[in-house]
Amino acid sequence: MKIGVFGTGMVGATIGTKLVALGHEVKMGSRTANNEKAVAWAKKAGAKASQGTFADAAGFGELIFNCTSGAGALDALNAAGAGSLKGKILIDISNPLDFSKGMPPTLFAGNTDSLGERLQAAFPETHVIKTLNTVTAEIMVNPGRIGGGDHVMFISGNDTAAKAKVGEFLKTQFGWKELVDLGDITTARGTESYLPLWLRLWGALKTPYFNVKIVKE
C-alpha cells in the first residue's frame, strides 16, 4: 500500500519506519519538499521511503497518518489540500498539547470539542479516525513490547467502515489485539483529555512504556 505520513518528528519517523519494514511505500510529508529530517529519514529507511511536501504525501497515500504536533495539525492538512484528502482515511495521532506556559503542557481543545473534531469539521470529505494517541510512539507500532500486547487501543470516528478498516490495519500490521470503539469523532475528547494523566504517569513511573487495560464485570 502507498501511505502518506505527515510529520518528521519521533512519531512520524517511528510510524514511517515500521510501515516501510512491513513492505509499504511511504512518503513523509512536511512543509518543504527537502526537509532535512525527512530526507535523512528516507535515506535511512530504504528504497520504499521518500519525502515531499504535505501535498505530495497526501496525493501519494491511499492512507494518511497525521503525526504532526497538535498545534501544527490543521496547518498541515490545509497545506495538503482538501482535494488530495477527499475520500481518504486520515489516522489522526496528534494531541492538542499547548506548551506555551512550559511543562507540563495544557490542552488547547477539550470539554466541548477536540482536535479530532476540528480536523473533521475542516475536512468533511475526509474520514478522520482518532487512534494511537494514548501511547508513546514505539508502543503504537509494537504493542507487544509491554504485557505481551495485552492492553487496549481506543478508536473514534464518524464513518463505521473507515473505523473497521483502520482497526483491521492496526491488528494485522501493528499487532494490536484489542480495540475499543468509543463512537463518533466527538469521543476523541476523551482520549485527548487522557494526555494530562498520561504525562503525569510518565513522571511517576519513570518510563513512557505503559498503557491501560480495561477490566470489566
N, C-alpha and C positions, 0 to 999 in steps of 0.2 A: 504494500500500500504506500501511496505517496502521502506524507504527513508534513504539515507546517507547524513549526514551533515558534511562538512569539516570545522573545526574551533571551538574553545572553548570560544571565546570572546562574547561580548554582542549580536552581530548579530546572531552567531551560536546558542547561548542559546535561544534567542527570537524565532527564526525560529523553532528550535527543540521543544521547549515547546508548541508552537502553534500546530505543527503537531501532537504531542502526544495527545494533548487535542482534536484534531479532530478525533482521533482513529487510526492514522497511527503508524506503528512500525518504530522507528527512532534509528539509530546508529550514534553517534557522533564520528568523526574521528580526530585524532591528531597524532603527531609524535610518541608517545608511547602508548602502549595498556592501561596503567593505569594512564594516565594523571590525575593529581589531580582535576583540574577543570571539566574535563569530567566525572570523577567518581562521583563527587558531584552533577553535573547536572543530571546524570542518576538516582541517588538515589532520588533526589527531584522530578524529572519528572514522575516517576512511572514505572509500570511493563512493559510498551511497549517501554521504553527507555533503551538504552545500550550504551556502549562505546568501542572503539578499536582503532586500527591504521587507517591511511588514507586508506591503502589497505583493511582493514577489512570493513570499511564503504562503500568503492567503490564496493566491492564484494557483500555486503549485499543489497545495494539500487537498486531498479528499477529506481529510480530518484535520482539525486545527487544535493545538494545545495553547492556551493562553497562560504563559509562565512569567508574565511581566510583574512588576510591583503593582500593588493595587492602585497607587497614585498615578501610574502610567498606563493603566489598562484601557481606559476609554480613548486616550490619545492614540494608542497603538491600533485599536480597532478602527478608529477614524482614518488613520494613515493607510490601513489595509484596504479600506473601501467597502461600502455595503455591497457593491456588485460582486466582488470577489468572495464575500462571505455568504451571499444569498443561498439559502437552501442547505448550507453545510452545518455540521455539528461542530460547535466550539466547546471544548472541555476547558472550563474556566477554573484555574487553580489559584488565582490571585486572591488576596485578602485586603480589606480596607484599612491597612495599618497607617497611622499618622505618627511620624517620628519628629514632628516639628518642635515638640517640647522635650525631646530626648527619650531616654529609656525609663520604664517600658513604654511602648507606644500605646496610643489610644486608637479608637476606631472612628473613621470619618463617615461611616454609614452604620445603621443599626436601629433596633427597636421597630421603626415603621418602614424601613427599607433595607436593602442590602446592595453590595456592589454587583452581585449577580443579577439582581433585578434591574439595576441601572443599565447594565450592558444589554440585557434582553430588551428593555424599552427602547434603547437607542438603535438596536438592530433587530427589529421584529421579525424579519425573514430569515434570521439565523437561529439555529437550535442551541441555545446556551444551556449547558449542563454543568452544574457545580459539583465538583467532587475532588478528592485528593488533597484538599486544602487544610486538612486537620492533622497531617503528619509531616515529618521532615522529608526532604527530597529522596533520600535513599530508600526510605520505607515505602514511598509511593510506588517504586518500581521493584521492590524486593520485600514484600510484607513478611516473608518467611524468616527474615533476619531476626525478628523478635517473636517469641512464643510459638515458633513453628508456623506463623501465619494465622494463629487462632485469635483473631481480633477483627474489628469491624471497620468498613469504609461506608460513608454516607454518600447519597446521591440525590440531587434535586434538579428538577427541570419540568418545563411545561409539556413537552412532547413525549408521550409514552414510548413510542417506537424508538426515538432517539436515545432515551434513557436505557432501553433494553440493549441497543447496540453498544452503548458505552459500557454498560455493565458486563456484557459478554467480552468486550475488549479487555477490560480490567482483569477479568478472570483468566482468560486464555493467554494474554500477553504478559501481564504483570504478576499473575499468580494470586490475586485476591480470592479468598474463599467465601466470604460472607459480605454481602452488600445490603444496606438498609435504605430503601426508597422512602425518603421523607415526604415526597409530594412535589408540588409545583415549585417554581423558582423562588416564590416567597419564603420557602423553608430554608433557603440559603442564609437567611437572617440567623438561624440557629447555629449553623456550622461556622459562620464567620464570627459570631459572638463568642464562640468557644476559644478563640485565639488568646484573649487576655488570660484565661485559665491555663491554656497550653504553655504560654510563655512563663507563667509562674511555676508550673510543674517542671519545666525545663530547669529553672533555677533551683528548685527544691531537690530534684532527682539527680542533678548534675550531668544530665545526658539528654539529647533530643531523641533518643531511640526508644520511644514508648508510644503506645496507642491505647484506645479503650476497647473493651469487650462488653457487649450487652448481655446481661444475665436476667432472665425473666422467669416468672412462675410457669 
